[in-house]
Amino acid sequence: DGIPESLMLGFMTNEKTITWEFLLAIFVANFPEAFAGTSHLCAQKMPKRKIFAMWGSIFLVTGVLAMVGSMILPEKVEHDSIEERVRDTTTALLEGLTGGAMLAMIATAMLPAAMKGAGEHSGIFFVLGFVLSVFIN
């Protein structure tokens, strides 16, 4: 989910629609994913240096992709032009892809791990987190 997410960050930067709430939401959404992945790697006795290098490379790649997203999206387009329609369609497609990737990651990785670790209490925490994310704005 990091690839479409970082491209979307680049798009939103050009459109001047990026907000602190959105950045907070990205951090909150990605922290458990990174924490869970790191804990699994540590449990498998992977060297901490290798784990740090892996996460560092992901950090760099997503930063570069955000820059690419900013570079490929035109900053100023005329109203009702073909460029505006292409920009809006591309942004909508990327938003859908980003949301779908995040839902796929949650359904295949985060929810099973939460159920294993927290048992039946994981469901209520998931719902509370979702409700909180709806009201952060």
Sequence and secondary structure as in RCSB ss.txt:
>XXXX:A:sequence
DGIPESLMLGFMTNEKTITWEFLLAIFVANFPEAFAGTSHLCAQKMPKRKIFAMWGSIFLVTGVLAMVGSMILPE
KVEHDSIEERVRDTTTALLEGLTGGAMLAMIATAMLPAAMKGAGEHSGIFFVLGFVLSVFIN
>XXXX:A:secstr
 HHHHHHHHHHHHHHT   HHHHHHHHHHHHHHHHHHHHHHHHTT  HHHHHHHHHHHHHHHHHHHHHHHHHS S
   TTSHHHHHHHHHHHHHHHHHHHHHHHHIIIIIHHHHHHHHGGGHHHHHHHHHHHHHH  
